[in-house]
Amino acid sequence: MSKINCLIVDDEPLALDLIESYINKTPFLELKGRCGNAFEAMAVLNRDKIDLVFLDIQMPDMSGMEFSKTLAPDIKIIFTTAFREYAFEGFKVNAVDYLLKPFNYAEFLKASNRAAERFNLQSKKREIPHKDHFMFVKSEYKQIKINLDEVLYFEGLKDYVKIWLTSQPKPILTLMSLKILEQELDPGKFMRIHRSFIAALNKIESIERSRVIINKESITIAEQYKEKFREFLDHKSFH
């Protein structure tokens, strides 16, 4: 694993010292700077490539939450805070994790490992070769060509799959396993978000709480798929 370049932003010197000591003992982390406020951090970000920011939420002049919204979408954030009520706000801006002060090294390492997993996932996605833009499925005794760019979503129904397309109001029904279908699709374009649904990511019109809206249809993001979907959002969102 290549090292993850880190930046600490906190207005408390003791917190800076503690996080620096934790970074120094973590083999896959590399400290590139420590700053007492958001404005000092901006200078470091302009100078060095930073992958991960350990960011205090409560700071004078500009809060960590405000600063996080100025960061590039590929920079991961782990919030550090003394107030539990900020945790929900942290996840609204797609933070990898939050650490509630005072935290120990085990808690720090767990959050850092979550960040490393996200970086590894992004690297693997870049290595995945492109899949075909079409597929053939058997429906009503015919082999029908499906243009994958027209797919809105796949809906599993016991041993069958409904294929909903932009080009027609009714779905195409085919005898197929949703699990096998998932393995054949490009993970950069399609994602399983529910036991019964695979969504075309570029067809998602909006996200409302734990649901995605595609072609006016509301599809629930099941609990077991939320983390993976949050990683997709983290990669695609602009703070």
Buried (B, 14 or more C-beta within 10 A) or exposed (E): EEEBBBBBBBBBEEBBEBBBEBBEEBEBBBBBBBBBBBEBBBEBBEEEEBBBBBBBBBBEEBBBBEBBEEBEEEBBBBBBBEEEEBBEBBBEBBBBBBBBEEBEEEBBBEBBBBBBEBBEBBEEBEEEEEBEEEBEBEBEEEEEEBEBEBBBBBBBEEEBBBBBBEEEEEBBBBEBEBEEBBEEBBBBBBBBBBEBBBBBBEBBEEEEEEBBBBEEBEBBBBEEBEEBBBBBEBBEEEB
